[in-house]
Structures are given as C-alpha cells and as structure tokens.
Amino acid sequence: MESYTLRVPIHGFDVDIHVEISNDWTTLVTFTFARVAYTFGITKWQARGFTELLAHIITHYGDAAGFGRIDPTDGSPFSDPSQRRAAVRQAVQDVFTTLDFILTDHGCCVLDYAVWYRETNKATDDYSSLITYITTDCIVNSNFMAPAVNWKLTKF
C-alpha cells in the first residue's frame, strides 16, 4: 500500500489531495473543495482493469522508462512494480486535471455533465476516454459540487 499527498489545481484553487493506493490498485483520494469534503474511490483500474490502464498510459505517454512497454508480440503491457505505481500516480493526477477541465467548461453543472457523459460515452478504448470516464464516475459517485437544496416535501 502506498499513501501520499499531492497539491493539484481545481478551478483556480490549489487543493491538497490525499491518495491511498492499495495492493490491488484500488485508489482512494480524499480532499476538501469549497469547504466540502469529498472522497473519490477509483476501482476501474483494479485487478484486470489495471492491464487496460497500463496499456493505455504507455501508449498515450510513450514513456517506456516511466511506465513500462508494450510487448510487440502480443500487445500486452509489461512493467516493473515501480513503473506500475508511477502509472497509477500519473493517472490520479490526470483525473484531477480532467476534473479541472470539466469544472472550467461546465461550472456549476459539473454533476449534470458527469451523468450525461457516463450515459453516452461508455467506451474506454484510449487513455483520454478512460480517464474522462473515471473522472465523471468519481464526480457522480461522490456527488461532487451537488447543489445544496433543502427540498420541501410534496405529496399527493
């Protein structure tokens, strides 16, 4: 298990995120934004999903020294443990970069956008699509930037 803190920009603010990566690559990210605590639980790259992440990140960044390489005979990714950890750390950072992009483009409608994206863009056949899907999944599952509404009970 690995644990670290990283400072990332979110919508013009520097935010400290605390990251915990378990041995099966499940990743838990906790942070506070706009005085609200959030937790992003990332399981998409757990177990078999890790091979997909690794193949996409190696192809996207082309960084054999940093993340590993693709085996030319069967197309499968190959990496050592430190390269695998580096891939997850980079993917976490890319999730927060994507979160910042979404906030910049969609502002207070970020949750609506995330729901729409997940429903209409299920393919994760490249790194950009995978990271965007994971980001929107985290937004929805954490209820990120949901409006503070006090509902009046309405009955028949």
Secondary structure, DSSP 8 states (H G I E B T S, - for coil): -EEEEEEEEETTEEEEEEEEE-TT--EEEEEEETTEEEEEEE-TTSTTHHHHHHHHHHHHH--HHHH-EE-TTT--EE--HHHHHHHHHHHHHHHHHHHHHHHHHHGGGHHHHHHHHHHH-----SHHHHHHHHHHHHHHHHTTT-----------
